[in-house]
Amino acid sequence: MRFSVKAHHLPQRVATGAFILNSGIGKLRADEEAAAQLHGFAAGAYPFVNKLKPADFTRLLAVGEITLGAALLLPVVPAAVAGAGLAAFSGGLLGLYARTPGMRKQGSLFPTQQGIPLAKDAWMMGIGLALVIDDLTDRPARRTRASLTLTAANRGSRLERSSADRSWCGAQSRRPGDRWTRSRSGRSYLRGVLR
């Protein structure tokens, strides 16, 4: 099993993954009143949510959060995949912040007191984009290291073949009276016979 997570990604992935996973598990236990409140809040920014029943919407949201939280926590999920999911999720939350009246100060992107909880989701967007960018920009470096290793291996192979060729040529150029002798170190060398 290949672990694609990097050490410097662990704090970001563990913090956001555990937070989102816990939120999703909590929504699975939401009662009808909480589901209706959550559904109404989301429908104000995204009208297509009205096509779903409050209980169904809350269940789908819970499953989505659990899936995303698990993807962030599992080291086998590539950072680019987990980061893209986190960026998409936080983008939806920031859409709620931008479209819901009373969340922002008049004519400004800065939050009101009521909008601070949603505005804080911007940190998840930053983490998601950082995971994606770091994973995508690091891949060419991996290919470069692999190609350099392959080039060095090929170069070594060529040197070995060249040495073998020289040894063969030297053996072919021996004179009739020459013979092979062995030194104390165990290496063989060619010695001409004195006439």
N, C-alpha and C positions, 0 to 999 in steps of 0.2 A: 504494500500500500504506500503510495507516494503522498507525503505531506507537503502541501504547497504553501503553507503559511510561513511567513517570515517572523523573526523575533520582534522586530519593531512594529509589526501589525497586531501583535497579541493584545496590547492594552486597548486599542481601538475596537477590535473585533469582540473581545470579551465584554467590555463595558456596554457597547451598543447591543450586542447579541443577547446578553442576560436581561437587559432592560426591556427589549422588545418581546423576548420570549415570555417574560413574566406578565407583560401587558396582555399578550394573546391568551395566556392561560386564564387570566382574570376575566376576560371577556367571554370565555366559554361558560362561565358560571353566572353571567349577567341575567337578571330577572327581566320581566316584560317591561317594567317601567324604565329601567336603565337602557334596554335595547331601543325603546321608542325614543328616548331622549337623544341617544347617539345617532339614531337614524334621522331624526329631524334636523340635527345639527349638520350632518353630512349632506342632506338633501338641499339645504339652503345654499350650499356652494356648488353642488353637483346635482342638478335636477334629475338626471337619469337614475339616481338612487331610489326615486319614488316608485320605480317599477318593482322593487324588491320589498318584501315584508320586513318589518323591523327585526324579527328574530332571525330570518335568513341572512339579512345584511350583517348583523352582528356576528353570526356564526362564520360567514365568509371572511370577515375582517379578522376574526380570531385565528382562523386557520392560516390566513396569509401572514399574520404576525408571528405565529409559531414557526411557520416554514422559514421565514426570513431570519428569525432569531437563531434557529438551528443551523442555517447556512453560514451565519457569521461565526458561530461557535465551533463548527466542525472544521478541522484543519485540512480535510481533503477537498473542500470547496475552494476553487481558485479565488484569489483576492479580487480579480476583475469582475467575476460573477457575483460574489457577495456584495462588492461595492456598488455595482450597477443596481442590484435589488434595493440596497439601502438608499441610494440616491433617488430611485423612483418612488419609494415609500415616503421619504421625507419631502419629495416634491409634491405629493398629494396633500400632505399636512400643511405645507407652506401655501398651497392653493386655498386651503380652508382659511388660513390667516389672511390672505390677500382678498378673498371674496366675501368674507363674513363681515357685515357692518359692525362697527364698534371695536374692531380688533386693532385698527391703526389710527394714528392721529390724523386729523384732517389735512389732506394734501401732503402726506408724508408716509414714508415706509416704516417709521419708528412706531413701536407698539404702544398701545394704551395699557393701563393696568390690567385690563381684562385680556389683552392680547399677548401678554408676556409668556404664558405657558406655551402657546403655539409658536411664537417667534423663536423660542429656544430650540425648536426643531431644526433651525438652520445649522446647528453644529453637526447634526446627522448628515445633512447634505454635504458639508465639508469633508466629513470622514469618508463618506461613500465615494466622492470624486477623488479624494486622495488615494484610496485603495485602487481604484481603476487606473488612474494615471501612473502610479508607481509600478503596478503590475505590467502595464503595457509598455512603458518606457524601459523596463528592465529586460525584456525579452531579447532585443537585439544584442545586448551585452552578453547574454548567455550564448547566442549563436556565434558571436565573435570568439568567445573563449573556446567553444567547441571546435570552430574552424582552425584556430591557432593550434590546438592540441592535435588535430588531424594533420595539419601541415607539418608539425614537428615530427609526428610519427612517420609520415611519408618521407621526410628528409632523412630520418634515421635509417629507414629501409633502403633508400637510395645509396646512402653511405656504406651500408653493409654489402649491398650488391657490388658497389664499386671496389671495395676492399677484396671481395671474393674474386672479382675479375682480375685485379692486379696480382693476387696470389696465383691464380691459374696461369696468367701470362708468364710470371716468374718461373713457375714450374716447367713450362714449356720451353723456356730458354736455357735450361740446364745443358751443360756440356756433357759429353759421353762419360767422362771420368769423374763427375761430381756425385756426391752421395749425401743423404740426410743424416744428420747426427743430432743427438739430444743433449741439451745443456742440463746443469744441475737444477735449474728452476723448472724443468719439465718441458720447455719450449723447443720445438724443432726448428732447425735452420739448415740452410744449404751450405755445404763447405766444399770448396774445390780440392781436388786431389792434386798434390804437387807431383810433377813428373821429374 
